[in-house]
Amino acid sequence: MMDYREINQLTIEEALPLYTAVGWTDYTKNPDTLAKGLQQLQQCLYHLAAYDGEQLVGLLRAVGDGVTIVFIQDILVLPDYQRQGIGSTLMTRTLERFSGVYQCHLLTNQTEKTRAFYTSLGFKEVSEQACAAYTFVN
């Protein structure tokens, strides 16, 4: 049975295999930066992890003020555990936790699989909201 836990600390040794397994090379090519980010978990808004026993198999990291905005920083699930409802549970629990928040945002890739996942949870593409999204990436 999957165990979902709110967490306020996570080691690089625990997290790096998850980021590596899903191919998030922007994180894995510089593990020191990821480690520094993980050291700041207590200063961020919310973190929910999914464990199979003691193995981390899913993670959602959220930032924001928790009142007017929540930004889903990361949501990832080990490939062998995908399509089992873990990502949906992580997101649903987060949306329930912040149900009164005005806006919940995330930035992700444009694959059909990704679009289907987020629209199934009620998310809409920014263009459908008569809005524009901008990003600056170093």
Buried (B, 14 or more C-beta within 10 A) or exposed (E): EBEBEEBEEBEBEBBBBBBEBBEBEEBBEEBEEBBEBBEEBEEBBBBBBBBBEEEBBBBBBBBBEBEEBBBBBBBBBBEEBBEBEBBBBBBEBBBEBBEEBEEBEBEEEEEEEEBEBBEEEEBEEEEEEEEEEEEEEE
